[in-house]
Amino acid sequence: MGNDQSQQLKGLEISRKAIQVTDYWSLYNGEIPMESTVSVISIFQGETLVTGQLWINQNPLERAIRNLKIYRHPNILKYIASWNKGSLKMLATERCRPLATCLNVTSDVQICLGLRNVLCALIFLIEQANVRHLSISISSIYVTEDGAWRLAGFEHLWTGKEYNLTLLEKSQPYRYPKAIDPDELKNKGLGVEQFAFAVMCEEILHNKNDSNIPAVEDFKSYCATHLKHANVAMRPKLSAILLHPLFNHDFILIHSFLTELPLKSPQAKMEFFTSLVDRLRTFDPETVAEQMGSLLLSRIVLLDTTAQLCVTPYILRPQTDDLSSGLFVGRIFSTYIIPKVQQVFCVQDAQIRLTLLEHFPDYVSYFSKEDLKEHILPQLLLGIKDTNDVLVAKTLLCLADVVPILGSAVVIGGNRSKIFADGRPQGVPDQSHPWSGVRSITPVIGSGEFLSSSPVPGMGRTLVDQEENFSSIVHGGEFDHMAERPSPEGEDPCPTNSDVELEVDEWSDWEQDPNERTASHHINLEQRLDAVTVENPSNTISAVSDCSADRADSTPSSAEQEKFVKPKRSVPMQAESIENLDIKSQTFKKVETLPEEEMDFFKDMEPVIQKANVLLINDGDEMESSESVPLAVADIPAIKSKKSATEQEQPLISVDKSRFDIKVEDLEVNEDGWDDEESGW
């Protein structure tokens, strides 16, 4: 029975300053570094050799260690380990401090709970374990970190076989004098625990009254009259003291029920948890959090189905305003509940973790950044590796709540890059609206919305209206720059990067407006004639023929023409259409080289020339037409090839020969053959 651990704790660090020094030992604080936290303990350090007739056979600290190993109870100081270090005997227990050092700052409720804890421990030892405790006093009581009282002084614990009058007589010099019954030898050692407990209660409650603790005056009288009764047979058992109203206050009953929860039936648990929150609201919240915080977040409570619905949500949800249903305000929640939640987060139980994750968004902001980073985040990252899909899903949701506090670099690592860009059109800030210059897609924490202050185009407006409005904002109604050409099919019409320039394909001259083509050809022909005349005036006519032949040879076929589709003419804006602004006209310098070195402006085209098979003209004028128009035959195939299928189905129309009477002077304008559709062919 008990834990017989005798090796020194690894990594133990003991403070240099002692908290308590007695005749038998000194008390120090100790810490044991763990993987993710630090375990705090207390170290009792005593000499191996102690003088005194009572300790001839055994050292007092060794005797206390032996008894703490054997007798375990929730209200008895918890044994952890013991070992020898040279001539010193070492005992490690749960972190505690002597009651005498903190009694003045202990609340009234804590006093009632503490006395009840000590009484329950004595009942266990004397009435159930059949041992005798001969040192019941304030010096034998220690207080844990959460304010609970623990019974110690086990160096004066004796079994029923060891207990006799000789032992009583020898132990008197080592016991608290006021707690010794003057007639204990006369009464053969009966009722010594009741007498000592009454003395201790009177010392603790001497300055308390009914306004502080209910029924405290009656309890003082009860101690003096019954527990110190001269007739030992009239002294009640320790278990009967629990029936006094001092230990049956509603707060005490709730606390005792939570402490003894494993012993309760399922029906009793359900009835208790159903009404627990309403009962707790009648007490001071800070007292409830301090005294019951650990019990309300204990394993057995978190695993209870009724408690998960009726109690846990009110414990883990801080009270942010008057309408909140939580039990504790932010200050109390941060002081008492958050440290316990941090401890429970390390418990690797799926149901407990799911319960904590369910309410994680409510209390995550109450963790300090250091605790959140060092303790909570590692546990969350551990949870996403579990095979439970529900646990992983809830853990990922909680990680999203941690990102606004610690930053994404801490939560998921720093190896990140900008992948997504803002794909909205680049807006121009409006001076009349200061917010229009801000463009951000950063989410607002808690709102679920995105900040986007870019100007939004009006709904239902045409593209021309929006472009006119845009131009009026920037240049007062005039466009300084426009895209040279609409974006290719499939490309984002509104690029996110304003520095990217569109590649503009320059359209050939043959795609220009008919009027522009005629004028351009006229200028071109004059330039070429001038160049030939300068070199050899006699070759002027041959140059004209060469130009016409070049024009005819460069005529594209109907199949190739389908590859070059002219952009549709949009709604005209002001005087010019947007398509005219899109197309760049090529300008050519005057050619001064020899005819054989002339630049071929249509070298990229591969025309297919088809000769006309039939030409209907008047019989009498056939020779005249043939002689007067030597270059017109080159234009006929191009004209015929441009006819559509619909036009070919129409009946043949007789052509008047007068239309072929073209003078040489007109060749400059009409001989290129590119205006046939608009001229009536």
C-alpha positions as CSV (number, residue, x, y, z in Angstrom):
1,M,0.0,0.0,0.0
2,G,1.5,3.3,-1.0
3,N,4.2,4.4,-3.3
4,D,7.6,3.2,-2.3
5,Q,9.6,5.5,-4.5
6,S,13.1,6.1,-3.1
7,Q,15.0,7.7,-5.9
8,Q,15.8,11.4,-6.2
9,L,13.6,13.2,-8.8
10,K,15.5,14.0,-12.0
11,G,16.1,17.7,-12.7
12,L,14.8,18.8,-9.3
13,E,15.6,22.4,-8.3
14,I,15.3,23.4,-4.7
15,S,15.0,27.0,-3.5
16,R,17.6,28.2,-1.1
17,K,15.2,30.1,1.2
18,A,13.3,27.9,3.7
19,I,9.6,28.5,4.2
20,Q,9.4,26.7,7.6
21,V,12.0,25.6,10.1
22,T,11.1,23.1,12.9
23,D,13.0,21.0,15.3
24,Y,12.8,18.1,12.9
25,W,13.0,19.5,9.3
26,S,13.0,22.5,7.1
27,L,10.5,23.2,4.3
28,Y,11.6,24.4,0.8
29,N,9.9,24.9,-2.5
30,G,11.0,22.7,-5.4
31,E,10.4,22.6,-9.2
32,I,10.7,19.7,-11.6
33,P,11.0,20.6,-15.3
34,M,8.7,18.6,-17.5
35,E,8.3,18.4,-21.3
36,S,5.8,21.2,-21.6
37,T,5.5,22.6,-18.1
38,V,7.0,22.8,-14.7
39,S,5.8,20.7,-11.8
40,V,5.9,22.5,-8.4
41,I,6.4,20.5,-5.2
42,S,7.5,21.0,-1.6
43,I,10.6,19.5,-0.1
44,F,10.9,18.5,3.6
45,Q,14.6,18.2,4.5
46,G,15.6,16.8,7.9
47,E,18.6,15.4,9.6
48,T,18.9,11.6,9.9
49,L,19.9,11.7,13.6
50,V,17.4,13.3,16.0
51,T,17.8,13.2,19.8
52,G,14.9,12.3,22.1
53,Q,13.6,9.3,23.8
54,L,10.6,9.2,21.5
55,W,12.8,8.9,18.4
56,I,15.2,6.3,19.5
57,N,14.1,3.7,17.1
58,Q,13.1,5.9,14.2
59,N,13.7,9.4,12.9
60,P,10.5,11.7,13.0
61,L,10.8,12.5,9.3
62,E,11.3,8.9,8.4
63,R,8.2,8.0,10.5
64,A,6.2,10.7,8.7
65,I,7.3,9.4,5.3
66,R,6.3,5.8,6.3
67,N,2.8,6.9,7.4
68,L,2.2,9.2,4.4
69,K,3.0,6.2,2.1
70,I,0.4,4.0,3.8
71,Y,-2.5,6.3,4.5
72,R,-3.9,8.1,1.5
73,H,-6.8,10.4,1.5
74,P,-7.8,13.5,-0.5
75,N,-7.5,15.6,2.6
76,I,-4.1,14.2,3.7
77,L,-0.9,15.8,2.4
78,K,0.0,14.0,-0.8
79,Y,3.2,12.0,-0.8
80,I,5.3,12.1,-4.0
81,A,8.8,10.7,-3.3
82,S,11.5,10.4,-0.7
83,W,15.3,9.7,-0.8
84,N,18.5,10.2,1.2
85,K,21.1,12.8,0.3
86,G,24.2,12.3,2.4
87,S,23.1,12.7,6.1
88,L,19.8,14.3,5.0
89,K,16.4,12.7,4.6
90,M,14.3,14.2,1.8
91,L,10.5,14.1,1.4
92,A,8.7,15.5,-1.7
93,T,5.0,16.3,-1.4
94,E,2.5,18.4,-3.3
95,R,3.2,22.2,-3.1
96,C,2.0,23.5,0.2
97,R,2.7,26.1,2.9
98,P,2.0,26.1,6.7
99,L,-1.5,27.3,7.7
100,A,0.0,29.6,10.3
101,T,1.7,31.7,7.6
102,C,-1.6,32.4,5.7
103,L,-4.4,32.1,8.3
104,N,-4.8,35.9,8.6
105,V,-5.6,36.2,4.8
106,T,-7.9,33.2,4.7
107,S,-11.5,33.9,3.9
108,D,-14.4,32.7,6.1
109,V,-15.6,30.2,3.6
110,Q,-12.1,28.8,3.3
111,I,-11.9,28.4,7.0
112,C,-15.2,26.4,7.1
113,L,-14.0,24.2,4.2
114,G,-10.6,23.8,5.7
115,L,-12.0,22.7,9.1
116,R,-14.3,20.2,7.3
117,N,-11.4,18.8,5.3
118,V,-9.3,18.2,8.5
119,L,-12.3,16.7,10.2
120,C,-12.9,14.3,7.3
121,A,-9.2,13.3,7.3
122,L,-9.4,12.5,11.1
123,I,-12.6,10.5,10.6
124,F,-10.8,8.4,8.0
125,L,-7.7,7.8,10.2
126,I,-9.4,7.2,13.6
127,E,-12.7,5.6,12.8
128,Q,-11.8,3.7,9.6
129,A,-8.0,3.1,9.7
130,N,-8.0,2.6,13.5
131,V,-4.9,4.7,14.1
132,R,-4.4,7.6,16.6
133,H,-3.2,11.1,15.7
134,L,-1.6,12.7,18.7
135,S,-0.7,16.1,17.2
136,I,-3.9,17.8,16.0
137,S,-3.0,21.5,15.9
138,I,-2.5,24.4,13.5
139,S,1.1,23.4,13.0
140,S,0.0,20.1,11.5
141,I,-2.1,21.7,8.8
142,Y,-0.8,22.8,5.4
143,V,-2.5,24.7,2.6
144,T,-2.1,23.8,-1.0
145,E,-1.8,26.1,-4.0
146,D,-5.6,26.1,-4.6
147,G,-6.4,27.0,-1.0
148,A,-7.3,23.5,0.3
149,W,-6.3,22.4,3.7
150,R,-4.3,19.2,4.2
151,L,-3.7,17.2,7.4
152,A,0.0,16.4,8.2
153,G,2.0,15.8,11.4
154,F,2.2,12.1,10.7
155,E,5.3,11.7,12.8
156,H,2.8,11.5,15.7
157,L,0.6,8.9,14.0
158,W,0.5,5.6,15.8
159,T,-1.3,2.4,15.2
160,G,-3.7,0.8,17.7
161,K,-1.1,-1.8,18.7
162,E,1.5,0.9,19.4
163,Y,-0.8,3.2,21.3
164,N,-0.7,2.9,25.1
165,L,-0.3,5.1,28.2
166,T,3.5,4.9,28.1
167,L,3.5,6.3,24.6
168,L,1.2,9.1,25.7
169,E,3.4,10.0,28.5
170,K,6.6,10.0,26.4
171,S,5.0,12.0,23.6
172,Q,3.7,14.9,25.8
173,P,6.9,16.9,25.6
174,Y,6.8,16.8,21.8
175,R,3.1,17.8,21.4
176,Y,1.3,21.1,21.4
177,P,0.7,21.9,25.1
178,K,-2.7,23.5,24.7
179,A,-4.0,20.5,22.7
180,I,-3.2,18.0,25.5
181,D,-6.1,16.9,27.6
182,P,-5.2,17.3,31.3
183,D,-7.0,14.0,32.1
184,E,-5.8,12.0,29.2
185,L,-3.8,9.6,31.3
186,K,-6.7,9.3,33.8
187,N,-9.1,8.7,30.9
188,K,-6.7,6.1,29.4
189,G,-6.2,8.1,26.2
190,L,-9.8,8.2,25.2
191,G,-11.2,11.2,23.4
192,V,-7.8,12.9,23.0
193,E,-8.5,13.7,19.3
194,Q,-11.9,15.4,20.1
195,F,-10.3,17.6,22.7
196,A,-7.4,18.6,20.4
197,F,-9.8,19.4,17.6
198,A,-11.9,21.6,19.8
199,V,-8.9,23.6,20.9
200,M,-7.7,24.1,17.3
201,C,-11.2,25.2,16.2
202,E,-11.4,27.7,19.0
203,E,-8.1,29.2,18.1
204,I,-9.0,29.5,14.4
205,L,-12.5,30.9,15.0
206,H,-11.8,33.1,18.0
207,N,-12.5,36.4,16.1
208,K,-15.4,35.1,14.0
209,N,-19.1,35.7,14.5
210,D,-22.4,34.8,12.9
211,S,-22.2,37.7,10.5
212,N,-19.1,36.2,9.0
213,I,-19.8,32.5,9.2
214,P,-23.3,31.1,9.9
215,A,-23.7,29.2,13.2
216,V,-20.1,29.9,14.2
217,E,-21.1,31.1,17.7
218,D,-23.1,27.9,18.3
219,F,-20.2,25.8,17.1
220,K,-17.8,27.5,19.6
221,S,-20.2,26.6,22.3
222,Y,-20.5,23.1,21.0
223,C,-16.7,22.7,21.2
224,A,-16.5,23.9,24.7
225,T,-19.5,21.9,26.0
226,H,-19.4,18.7,24.1
227,L,-15.9,18.1,22.6
228,K,-14.2,19.1,25.9
229,H,-16.7,17.4,28.1
230,A,-15.1,16.1,31.4
231,N,-16.9,12.8,30.9
232,V,-15.1,11.2,28.0
233,A,-18.1,9.0,27.2
234,M,-20.1,12.2,26.5
235,R,-17.7,13.4,23.9
236,P,-19.3,12.7,20.4
237,K,-17.6,10.8,17.7
238,L,-15.8,12.9,15.1
239,S,-18.3,11.8,12.4
240,A,-21.1,13.3,14.5
241,I,-19.4,16.7,14.3
242,L,-20.2,16.8,10.6
243,L,-23.9,17.1,11.4
244,H,-23.4,20.5,12.9
245,P,-24.9,23.4,10.9
246,L,-21.5,25.0,10.5
247,F,-20.6,22.1,8.1
248,N,-24.0,21.9,6.5
249,H,-24.0,25.4,4.9
250,D,-25.1,25.2,1.2
251,F,-21.6,26.2,0.0
252,I,-20.1,23.5,2.1
253,L,-22.5,20.9,0.8
254,I,-21.8,21.8,-2.8
255,H,-18.1,21.6,-2.2
256,S,-18.4,18.3,-0.4
257,F,-20.6,16.8,-3.1
258,L,-18.0,17.7,-5.8
259,T,-15.2,16.3,-3.7
260,E,-17.1,13.0,-3.2
261,L,-18.5,12.9,-6.7
262,P,-17.1,9.4,-7.6
263,L,-19.1,7.9,-4.7
264,K,-22.4,9.4,-5.9
265,S,-25.1,7.6,-8.0
266,P,-25.9,8.7,-11.6
267,Q,-29.3,9.9,-10.5
268,A,-27.8,12.0,-7.7
269,K,-25.3,13.4,-10.1
270,M,-28.0,14.4,-12.6
271,E,-30.1,16.2,-10.0
272,F,-27.0,17.9,-8.5
273,F,-25.7,19.3,-11.9
274,T,-29.1,20.4,-13.1
275,S,-29.5,22.9,-10.2
276,L,-25.8,23.7,-9.6
277,V,-25.4,26.9,-11.6
278,D,-28.4,28.6,-9.9
279,R,-27.0,27.6,-6.5
280,L,-23.6,29.0,-7.3
281,R,-25.0,32.4,-8.3
282,T,-26.0,33.0,-4.7
283,F,-22.4,33.1,-3.5
284,D,-19.5,35.5,-4.1
285,P,-18.1,34.7,-7.6
286,E,-14.5,35.1,-6.5
287,T,-15.0,32.7,-3.6
288,V,-16.6,30.2,-5.8
289,A,-13.8,30.4,-8.4
290,E,-11.1,30.2,-5.8
291,Q,-12.6,27.3,-3.8
292,M,-14.4,25.3,-6.5
293,G,-12.5,26.2,-9.7
294,S,-10.5,23.0,-9.7
295,L,-13.4,20.8,-8.8
296,L,-15.7,22.3,-11.5
297,L,-13.0,21.6,-14.1
298,S,-12.0,18.2,-12.7
299,R,-11.9,15.2,-15.0
300,I,-15.0,13.6,-13.5
301,V,-17.1,16.8,-14.0
302,L,-15.9,17.4,-17.6
303,L,-16.8,13.8,-18.5
304,D,-20.3,13.9,-17.0
305,T,-22.9,14.3,-19.7
306,T,-25.3,16.4,-17.6
307,A,-22.4,18.6,-16.5
308,Q,-21.4,19.2,-20.1
309,L,-24.8,20.7,-20.8
310,C,-25.7,22.4,-17.6
311,V,-22.5,23.5,-15.9
312,T,-19.4,23.5,-18.1
313,P,-20.6,26.2,-20.6
314,Y,-21.2,28.7,-17.7
315,I,-17.7,27.9,-16.3
316,L,-15.8,28.2,-19.6
317,R,-17.7,31.3,-20.9
318,P,-16.5,34.5,-19.2
319,Q,-19.0,37.2,-18.3
320,T,-18.4,40.0,-20.7
321,D,-21.5,42.1,-19.9
322,D,-24.6,42.1,-17.7
323,L,-26.5,39.9,-20.2
324,S,-23.8,37.2,-20.3
325,S,-24.6,33.9,-18.8
326,G,-21.1,33.2,-17.5
327,L,-20.5,32.8,-13.8
328,F,-17.2,34.8,-13.6
329,V,-16.1,38.2,-14.8
330,G,-12.9,38.6,-16.8
331,R,-10.7,39.4,-13.9
332,I,-11.8,36.4,-11.8
333,F,-11.8,34.2,-14.9
334,S,-8.2,35.1,-15.7
335,T,-7.0,34.7,-12.1
336,Y,-8.6,31.4,-11.2
337,I,-10.1,29.6,-14.2
338,I,-7.5,30.1,-16.9
339,P,-4.6,28.5,-15.0
340,K,-6.8,25.4,-14.4
341,V,-7.8,25.3,-18.1
342,Q,-4.2,25.4,-19.0
343,Q,-3.5,22.3,-16.9
344,V,-6.5,20.5,-18.2
345,F,-5.4,21.2,-21.8
346,C,-2.5,18.8,-21.3
347,V,-4.9,15.9,-20.5
348,Q,-4.9,13.6,-23.6
349,D,-8.5,12.5,-23.3
350,A,-10.6,13.0,-26.5
351,Q,-13.9,13.9,-24.7
352,I,-12.2,16.4,-22.4
353,R,-10.3,18.0,-25.3
354,L,-13.5,18.3,-27.3
355,T,-15.2,20.0,-24.4
356,L,-12.4,22.5,-24.1
357,L,-12.3,23.1,-27.9
358,E,-16.1,23.6,-28.0
359,H,-15.8,26.8,-25.9
360,F,-12.3,27.8,-27.0
361,P,-13.3,31.0,-28.9
362,D,-14.9,32.3,-25.7
363,Y,-11.8,32.2,-23.5
364,V,-8.8,32.1,-25.9
365,S,-8.3,35.9,-25.5
366,Y,-7.7,35.5,-21.8
367,F,-4.5,33.6,-22.2
368,S,-1.4,35.6,-22.2
369,K,0.6,35.5,-25.4
370,E,3.4,33.6,-23.7
371,D,1.1,30.9,-22.3
372,L,-0.8,30.6,-25.6
373,K,2.5,30.2,-27.5
374,E,4.3,27.9,-25.0
375,H,1.5,25.7,-23.7
376,I,-1.8,25.9,-25.7
377,L,-0.4,26.1,-29.2
378,P,1.7,22.9,-28.9
379,Q,-1.3,21.0,-27.6
380,L,-3.4,22.2,-30.5
381,L,-0.7,21.2,-33.0
382,L,-0.6,17.8,-31.4
383,G,-4.4,17.5,-31.7
384,I,-4.4,17.9,-35.5
385,K,-2.3,14.7,-35.8
386,D,-5.0,12.6,-34.1
387,T,-7.0,10.0,-36.1
388,N,-10.3,11.4,-34.7
389,D,-11.7,13.5,-37.6
390,V,-14.0,15.5,-35.3
391,L,-11.2,16.3,-33.0
392,V,-9.0,17.4,-35.9
393,A,-11.8,19.6,-37.4
394,K,-12.4,21.4,-34.1
395,T,-8.7,21.8,-33.5
396,L,-8.3,23.5,-36.9
397,L,-11.1,25.9,-36.1
398,C,-9.4,26.8,-32.8
399,L,-6.1,27.3,-34.6
400,A,-7.9,29.9,-36.7
401,D,-8.8,31.8,-33.5
402,V,-5.2,31.8,-32.4
403,V,-3.9,33.3,-35.7
404,P,-5.2,36.9,-34.9
405,I,-3.4,36.8,-31.5
406,L,-0.1,35.2,-32.3
407,G,0.1,35.7,-36.1
408,S,0.1,33.2,-38.9
409,A,3.9,33.0,-38.9
410,V,3.9,31.6,-35.3
411,V,0.9,29.2,-35.9
412,I,1.8,27.6,-39.2
413,G,5.4,28.6,-39.6
414,G,7.3,31.4,-41.4
415,N,8.0,29.6,-44.7
416,R,5.2,31.5,-46.6
417,S,4.9,33.6,-49.7
418,K,2.3,35.8,-51.3
419,I,0.3,33.6,-53.5
420,F,-3.1,35.3,-53.8
421,A,-3.4,38.8,-55.2
422,D,-6.2,41.4,-55.2
423,G,-7.9,40.8,-58.6
424,R,-10.2,43.9,-58.4
425,P,-9.7,46.7,-60.9
426,Q,-7.2,49.3,-60.0
427,G,-9.2,52.3,-58.8
428,V,-8.1,55.9,-58.9
429,P,-8.5,57.7,-55.5
430,D,-11.1,60.4,-55.5
431,Q,-10.0,63.5,-53.6
432,S,-13.5,64.1,-52.4
433,H,-13.6,60.7,-50.6
434,P,-10.5,60.1,-48.5
435,W,-11.3,56.5,-48.0
436,S,-11.2,55.8,-51.7
437,G,-7.4,55.6,-51.6
438,V,-7.4,52.6,-49.3
439,R,-7.3,49.2,-50.9
440,S,-7.0,46.2,-48.6
441,I,-8.3,42.7,-48.3
442,T,-7.3,42.2,-44.7
443,P,-10.1,40.6,-42.7
444,V,-11.5,42.5,-39.8
445,I,-11.2,40.4,-36.7
446,G,-14.6,39.3,-35.5
447,S,-16.6,40.9,-38.3
448,G,-16.1,38.4,-41.1
449,E,-15.9,41.2,-43.6
450,F,-13.2,42.5,-45.8
451,L,-12.0,46.1,-46.1
452,S,-12.2,47.3,-49.6
453,S,-12.4,51.0,-50.2
454,S,-11.9,51.0,-54.0
455,P,-14.5,52.9,-56.0
456,V,-17.2,50.5,-57.2
457,P,-18.7,51.2,-60.6
458,G,-22.4,52.0,-60.7
459,M,-24.7,49.1,-61.4
460,G,-26.6,49.2,-64.7
461,R,-24.3,51.7,-66.4
462,T,-22.8,51.1,-69.8
463,L,-19.2,50.7,-70.5
464,V,-19.1,54.0,-72.4
465,D,-20.6,55.8,-69.4
466,Q,-18.1,54.3,-67.0
467,E,-15.2,55.2,-69.3
468,E,-16.4,58.7,-69.7
469,N,-16.8,59.1,-66.0
470,F,-13.3,57.7,-65.5
471,S,-11.8,60.1,-68.0
472,S,-13.6,63.0,-66.5
473,I,-12.1,62.2,-63.1
474,V,-8.6,61.9,-64.4
475,H,-8.2,64.3,-67.3
476,G,-11.3,66.5,-67.2
477,G,-13.1,64.6,-70.0
478,E,-10.2,63.9,-72.3
479,F,-8.4,60.6,-72.6
480,D,-4.6,60.9,-72.5
481,H,-4.0,57.2,-73.0
482,M,-6.1,54.2,-74.0
483,A,-5.3,50.6,-74.6
484,E,-4.0,50.1,-78.2
485,R,-6.1,47.0,-78.6
486,P,-8.7,44.9,-76.6
487,S,-7.2,42.2,-74.5
488,P,-6.8,38.8,-76.1
489,E,-9.6,36.2,-75.5
490,G,-9.3,34.5,-72.1
491,E,-7.1,37.3,-70.6
492,D,-8.2,39.2,-67.5
493,P,-9.5,42.5,-68.8
494,C,-8.5,44.2,-65.6
495,P,-5.0,43.2,-64.7
496,T,-4.0,43.4,-61.1
497,N,-0.5,44.7,-61.8
498,S,-0.6,48.2,-63.3
499,D,3.0,47.9,-64.4
500,V,2.3,45.1,-66.9
501,E,1.9,46.4,-70.4
502,L,-0.3,44.6,-73.0
503,E,1.5,43.4,-76.1
504,V,-0.1,45.3,-79.1
505,D,-0.2,43.6,-82.5
506,E,0.0,46.2,-85.2
507,W,-2.5,45.7,-87.9
508,S,-1.4,45.9,-91.5
509,D,-2.4,48.8,-93.7
510,W,-4.9,46.7,-95.7
511,E,-7.1,46.6,-92.5
512,Q,-7.4,50.4,-92.5
513,D,-10.4,52.4,-93.3
514,P,-11.2,52.6,-97.1
515,N,-10.6,56.3,-97.2
516,E,-7.4,56.0,-95.4
517,R,-6.2,53.1,-97.7
518,T,-6.9,55.2,-100.8
519,A,-5.0,58.2,-99.5
520,S,-2.1,56.1,-98.3
521,H,-1.9,54.3,-101.7
522,H,-2.0,57.6,-103.5
523,I,0.9,59.0,-101.5
524,N,2.8,55.7,-101.9
525,L,2.4,55.7,-105.6
526,E,3.5,59.2,-106.0
527,Q,6.7,58.5,-104.0
528,R,7.5,55.5,-106.1
529,L,6.9,57.4,-109.4
530,D,9.1,60.2,-108.2
531,A,11.9,57.8,-107.3
532,V,11.8,56.2,-110.7
533,T,11.6,59.5,-112.6
534,V,14.7,60.7,-110.9
535,E,16.7,57.7,-112.0
536,N,15.3,57.2,-115.5
537,P,12.3,59.3,-116.7
538,S,11.7,56.8,-119.4
539,N,10.8,54.0,-117.0
540,T,7.9,55.8,-115.4
541,I,5.2,53.8,-117.2
542,S,6.9,50.5,-116.3
543,A,7.1,51.5,-112.7
544,V,3.4,52.1,-112.7
545,S,2.8,48.7,-114.2
546,D,5.1,47.1,-111.5
547,C,3.2,48.8,-108.7
548,S,0.0,47.5,-110.1
549,A,1.4,44.0,-110.4
550,D,2.7,44.2,-106.8
551,R,-0.8,45.1,-105.7
552,A,-2.4,42.3,-107.6
553,D,0.2,39.7,-106.4
554,S,-0.2,40.7,-102.7
555,T,-4.0,40.3,-102.7
556,P,-4.9,37.8,-100.0
557,S,-7.1,34.8,-100.6
558,S,-10.5,34.6,-99.0
559,A,-9.2,31.8,-96.7
560,E,-6.5,34.1,-95.4
561,Q,-8.8,37.0,-95.1
562,E,-10.9,35.0,-92.6
563,K,-7.9,34.9,-90.3
564,F,-7.8,38.6,-90.0
565,V,-11.1,39.7,-88.5
566,K,-11.6,43.4,-88.1
567,P,-12.7,44.5,-84.7
568,K,-16.3,45.5,-84.5
569,R,-17.0,49.2,-84.4
570,S,-18.3,50.1,-81.0
571,V,-20.5,53.0,-80.1
572,P,-18.7,56.2,-81.2
573,M,-17.3,58.4,-78.4
574,Q,-17.3,62.1,-79.2
575,A,-15.9,62.5,-82.8
576,E,-13.9,59.2,-83.3
577,S,-14.7,55.6,-82.6
578,I,-12.4,53.7,-80.2
579,E,-11.4,51.3,-83.0
580,N,-9.9,54.1,-85.0
581,L,-7.8,55.0,-82.0
582,D,-6.7,51.4,-81.5
583,I,-5.2,51.0,-85.0
584,K,-1.9,52.5,-85.7
585,S,-1.2,53.7,-89.3
586,Q,2.2,53.0,-90.8
587,T,4.0,55.8,-92.3
588,F,6.6,55.2,-95.0
589,K,9.5,57.3,-95.8
590,K,10.2,58.3,-99.4
591,V,12.1,55.6,-101.3
592,E,15.2,56.8,-103.0
593,T,16.8,53.5,-103.9
594,L,16.7,51.7,-107.3
595,P,13.5,49.9,-108.3
596,E,15.1,46.5,-107.8
597,E,16.0,47.4,-104.2
598,E,12.5,48.6,-103.3
599,M,11.0,47.4,-100.0
600,D,8.3,44.8,-100.3
601,F,5.5,46.0,-98.0
602,F,3.4,42.8,-98.5
603,K,6.1,40.2,-98.1
604,D,4.2,38.5,-95.3
605,M,1.1,37.8,-97.4
606,E,0.8,34.9,-99.8
607,P,-2.0,35.7,-102.2
608,V,-3.8,33.2,-104.4
609,I,-4.6,34.8,-107.8
610,Q,-7.5,33.4,-109.8
611,K,-8.0,34.6,-113.4
612,A,-11.4,35.4,-114.5
613,N,-12.9,32.8,-116.9
614,V,-15.8,34.9,-118.1
615,L,-16.2,38.5,-118.6
616,L,-19.4,39.9,-120.2
617,I,-18.9,43.1,-122.3
618,N,-20.5,44.5,-125.4
619,D,-19.3,42.8,-128.6
620,G,-18.6,46.0,-130.5
621,D,-16.4,47.6,-127.8
622,E,-14.4,44.5,-126.8
623,M,-11.2,45.6,-128.5
624,E,-11.5,49.1,-127.4
625,S,-11.9,48.0,-123.8
626,S,-9.0,45.7,-124.1
627,E,-6.7,48.3,-125.6
628,S,-7.6,51.2,-123.4
629,V,-7.4,49.3,-120.1
630,P,-4.3,47.2,-120.1
631,L,-4.1,47.0,-116.3
632,A,-7.8,46.3,-115.5
633,V,-7.6,42.6,-116.0
634,A,-5.4,42.3,-112.9
635,D,-8.2,43.8,-110.8
636,I,-10.9,41.4,-112.1
637,P,-9.8,38.2,-110.3
638,A,-9.6,40.0,-107.0
639,I,-13.0,41.4,-107.4
640,K,-14.5,38.1,-108.3
641,S,-12.8,36.3,-105.4
642,K,-14.3,38.6,-102.9
643,K,-17.9,37.8,-103.8
644,S,-19.7,35.9,-101.2
645,A,-21.7,32.7,-101.7
646,T,-24.9,34.7,-101.7
647,E,-23.7,37.0,-104.4
648,Q,-22.7,34.1,-106.6
649,E,-26.2,32.7,-106.5
650,Q,-27.7,35.8,-108.0
651,P,-28.2,36.0,-111.8
652,L,-25.4,37.5,-113.9
653,I,-25.7,41.2,-114.6
654,S,-24.5,42.8,-117.8
655,V,-21.7,45.2,-117.2
656,D,-21.6,48.4,-119.0
657,K,-18.4,48.9,-120.9
658,S,-18.2,52.5,-119.9
659,R,-17.1,51.4,-116.4
660,F,-13.9,50.0,-117.8
661,D,-12.9,53.2,-119.6
662,I,-10.2,54.1,-117.1
663,K,-7.7,56.7,-117.9
664,V,-4.0,56.4,-117.1
665,E,-4.3,59.4,-114.8
666,D,-6.8,57.5,-112.6
667,L,-4.5,54.6,-111.9
668,E,-3.0,56.3,-109.0
669,V,-6.2,56.0,-107.1
670,N,-8.3,53.1,-108.4
671,E,-5.8,50.5,-109.6
672,D,-5.0,49.0,-106.2
673,G,-8.1,46.8,-106.4
674,W,-8.9,47.0,-102.6
675,D,-11.9,49.2,-102.8
676,D,-14.0,47.0,-105.1
677,E,-16.7,46.1,-102.5
678,E,-17.3,49.7,-101.5
679,S,-17.2,50.9,-105.2
680,G,-20.0,48.6,-106.2
681,W,-18.4,45.2,-107.0
